[in-house]
Amino acid sequence: MTDEPTHGVGPWQGELPHGDHFDPELLASGDTRNVVDEYRYWTMEAIVADLDSRRHAFHVAIENWQHDMNIGSIVRSANAFLANTVHIVGRRRWNRRGAMVTDRYQRVIHHPDVDTFRAWMDERGIPIIAVDNVGDAVPVDKADLPETCAFLFGQEGPGLTEEALAAASSQIEITQTASTRSMTASAAGAVLMTDGCRRWACPGGATIRGPATASRRGTSRRPSS
């Protein structure tokens, strides 16, 4: 048995790199965080700053009246798809387990109610797009979505409240072809963020400005949280 890490990378091998974005402690002891290779050994602050310089224009919002388990997963997906900001409307407390610590790298803003959320968006000229398969919702593949918008999701089960639907400038739904009428809010969020990236992300766009190649970093292993 050894005490070597089973994931991530070990201590930096060879001459230490230079740059304020490097974390001396991680260089010395290894980096077992769940980050892409280009961010290995970076400080958390440097990673966030780099992400902030490249975020997409779409926002993601979810109502939080029942302490929904989906919120953490939505935050994790928002980090994966480089969403601008996640907005939590309602209760301030939310279950972070599903986020798998990605909330450290993702902008997350709390709004106590729908009116406050709507005012924040109106002040910045950002349209709210309700995502719910009720009423006159337009299938997302047929909708003319703006590059800058906020996808608003409801709670698991009841969906969006009447106040949330009234705050939206339009409503869309995800076309489903099997027996289940709906999907989880976290799954719907991932679908909409994928669509936003497909429509608006520049092919071969901005890349991470990372340090040296992985060949000098120690042994690369399966990442963990």
Secondary structure, 3 states (H helix, E strand, C coil): CCCCCCCEECCCCCCCCCCCCECHHHHHHCECCCCCHHHCCECHHHHHHHHHCCCCCCEEEEEECCCCCHHHHHHHHHHHCCCCCEEEEECCCCCCHHHCCHHHCCCEEEECCHHHHHHHHHHCCCCEEEECCCCCCEEHHHCCCCCCCEEEECECCCECCHHHHHHCCEEEECCCCCCCCCCCHHHHHHHHHHHHHHHHCCCCCCCCCCCCCHHHCCCEECCCC
